[in-house]
């Protein structure tokens, strides 16, 4: 017996057993899955995350606990002290986070001399030995 005939027979019955109710539900589900509705065909497919939009070269970085704490405190300071400027420039209250702070720091590297950067690296290395 085909699925459609079995579905019609089960729907015509007045009293169904537990197994028949389960079978009816399964048949309805397979029928609804096999025939796409017009809303499904017009709906845009969600392709987020399937194809990369940028070429990202990830770098694993381990932060010390005090560095993570420092970043978190800096984010909180910026949000509490300059909230109006954050909203004006970034468009929303939570526009500053640790990731954006790291990206901004990398951008700001171009404003410092090689000697300043080397001195900062030496300080960070000392912190890593102590930490």
C-alpha positions as CSV (number, residue, x, y, z in Angstrom):
1,X,0.0,0.0,0.0
2,X,1.4,3.4,-1.0
3,X,2.0,6.1,1.6
4,X,-0.8,8.3,0.3
5,X,-3.3,5.4,0.4
6,X,-2.1,4.4,3.9
7,X,-2.4,8.1,5.0
8,X,-6.0,8.3,3.6
9,X,-6.9,5.0,5.3
10,X,-5.6,6.2,8.7
11,X,-7.3,9.5,8.4
12,X,-10.6,7.8,7.6
13,X,-10.5,5.7,10.7
14,X,-12.4,7.0,13.7
15,X,-10.4,5.2,16.5
16,X,-6.7,4.8,16.1
17,X,-4.4,2.7,18.2
18,X,-1.1,4.2,19.5
19,X,0.9,2.6,16.7
20,X,-1.5,3.9,14.1
21,X,-1.4,7.5,15.5
22,X,2.4,7.3,15.4
23,X,2.3,6.0,11.8
24,X,-0.2,8.8,10.8
25,X,2.1,11.4,12.3
26,X,5.1,10.0,10.5
27,X,3.3,9.9,7.2
28,X,2.1,13.5,7.6
29,X,5.7,14.6,8.4
30,X,7.2,12.8,5.4
31,X,4.5,14.2,3.1
32,X,5.0,17.8,4.3
33,X,8.8,17.4,3.9
34,X,8.5,16.0,0.4
35,X,6.3,18.8,-1.0
36,X,8.0,22.2,-0.4
37,X,5.6,25.0,0.2
38,X,5.6,28.3,-1.8
39,X,6.9,30.1,1.3
40,X,9.9,27.8,1.4
41,X,10.7,28.2,-2.3
42,X,10.6,32.0,-2.0
43,X,12.5,32.2,1.2
44,X,16.2,33.1,0.8
45,X,18.6,30.4,1.9
46,X,20.8,31.2,4.9
47,X,24.3,31.0,3.6
48,X,26.0,32.7,6.5
49,X,29.2,31.0,7.4
50,X,29.3,28.7,4.4
51,X,31.6,30.9,2.2
52,X,34.1,33.2,3.8
53,X,33.7,36.9,2.9
54,X,37.2,37.8,3.9
55,X,40.6,36.1,3.9
56,X,41.3,35.5,7.5
57,X,44.7,34.3,8.7
58,X,44.1,33.3,12.3
59,X,46.9,33.6,14.8
60,X,46.7,31.7,18.1
61,X,47.5,34.1,21.0
62,X,47.5,33.2,24.6
63,X,46.9,36.0,27.0
64,X,48.0,36.1,30.6
65,X,45.2,36.5,33.2
66,X,46.3,40.0,34.0
67,X,46.3,40.9,30.3
68,X,42.7,39.6,30.0
69,X,41.7,41.5,33.1
70,X,43.4,44.6,31.8
71,X,41.5,44.4,28.5
72,X,38.2,43.8,30.3
73,X,38.8,46.8,32.6
74,X,39.8,49.0,29.6
75,X,36.6,48.0,27.8
76,X,34.5,48.9,30.9
77,X,36.4,52.2,31.3
78,X,35.8,53.2,27.7
79,X,32.1,52.3,28.0
80,X,31.5,54.0,31.3
81,X,33.6,57.2,30.7
82,X,33.0,57.8,27.0
83,X,29.7,56.1,26.3
84,X,28.2,59.0,24.3
85,X,31.3,59.1,22.0
86,X,31.1,55.3,21.6
87,X,27.5,55.5,20.6
88,X,28.2,58.5,18.3
89,X,31.2,56.8,16.5
90,X,30.3,53.1,16.7
91,X,26.5,53.3,16.6
92,X,25.7,51.3,19.7
93,X,26.5,50.9,23.4
94,X,28.4,47.6,23.1
95,X,30.5,48.7,20.1
96,X,33.7,48.2,22.1
97,X,34.8,44.7,23.1
98,X,38.1,42.8,23.7
99,X,38.4,41.7,20.0
100,X,37.9,45.2,18.7
101,X,40.3,46.5,21.3
102,X,43.0,44.2,20.1
103,X,42.3,45.1,16.5
104,X,42.5,48.8,17.4
105,X,45.8,48.2,19.2
106,X,47.3,46.6,16.1
107,X,46.1,49.5,14.0
108,X,47.8,51.9,16.5
109,X,51.1,50.1,16.1
110,X,51.8,52.2,13.0
111,X,51.9,55.3,15.2
112,X,54.9,54.1,17.3
113,X,58.5,53.9,16.5
114,X,60.4,50.6,16.2
115,X,62.2,51.3,19.5
116,X,59.0,51.9,21.3
117,X,57.5,48.7,20.0
118,X,60.7,46.7,21.0
119,X,60.6,48.3,24.5
120,X,57.0,47.2,24.8
121,X,57.8,43.7,23.7
122,X,60.6,43.6,26.4
123,X,58.1,44.7,29.0
124,X,55.6,42.1,27.9
125,X,58.2,39.3,28.0
126,X,59.0,40.3,31.6
127,X,55.4,40.1,32.5
128,X,55.2,36.6,31.0
129,X,58.1,35.4,33.0
130,X,56.6,36.9,36.2
131,X,53.1,35.8,35.4
